Amino acid sequence: MGGSDAASEREALQEALEAEHAAVYAYAVVGAVLGGDDTQAQAAYAVHRDRRDALIAMIGAEAVPAEPAYDLPFEVAGPAPARRLAARVEQRCATVYAHAVARTTARNRAYAARALTDCAVRGLIWGNDPEPFPGLRNP
Amino acid sequence: MPARPSRRTVLAAAVILPAAAATGCSLSGPAGERAATRPDEEAAGRSEVDPDVALLAQVTVATEAMVRLYREVSRRHRGLRRELGPLLRAHRAHARALGDAAPPGGDVGAPRTGAVDEIPGGRRAALRTLRRAERRSADELLGLAGEARSGTFARLLASMAAASAQHVVVLDGVQA
């Protein structure tokens, strides 16, 4: 019914985990470029790392591992592209969590919905514009 | 505070159920995914309110109230119009999306009139009222996303919650 069976639910969590693995990687780059005293970058890194760990715990033994490295969408040679990358990460995670909301139930859905809000708000810090439907392409 | 569905809107939601059962489809919302279960219920002579349709009615009422609140604040505080414009448009878009989620031919019957939070005369206080309303909206929508049976509808509500949370940040940045 409606794609909310256990397999689909697990797959949605795995996709969220993959996105968080990539986010942690990206924020390590962002943090390195912006420096250790950029509190927003440090905070964002910690939030994504915590969500990654939480998702691993939620999924259990089958949790997908991180890739050794990720292709960044552009070269991150200074603060401006670093912020742009962070903005891109939040946008991407918002989309993944919105998708997860649709395919999960109960506590997993509540988790995904809260993460969606966090990504939407965090993205504003990095220059994303507010939008009527964060995480959705078409409402 | 108009966040709860009035008795009238819940009844209106009940009234549109047969239409939803007859057509068995909706764009993205409450009625479609479980239409298959409906004939049994009808055969059993019961007419239960689809919980998502009741939810839709509730959210529609709250969303219309946000639209009215923004319109009212913009009317009283013309200097805020430009900054509030995108936020008002977002809530209007939410109202439209909810309309699209309604079963075809159905009208969740959200009343156009109703209580809106008192608008303070001072600009700073008016902004505070909006922030409070957005925070409440974000919380309520998150809760309701958890209640929705349809995953697609839950996603819409969760996205609307995220939009309201963004609005709180935007309002924080508006010069009082």
Interface residues (C-beta under 8 A of the other chain):
Chain A: M1 G2 G3 S4 A94 A98 H99 V101 A102 R103 T104 A106 R109 A110 A112 A113 R114 L116 T117 C119 A120 V121 L124 P130 E131 P132 F133 P134 G135 L136 P139
Chain B: S28 E33 R34 P86 L87 R89 A90 A93 H94 A97 D100 A138 L142 A145 G146 R149 S150 G151 T152 A154 R155 L156 A158 S159 M160 A161 A162 A163 A165 Q166 H167 V169 V170
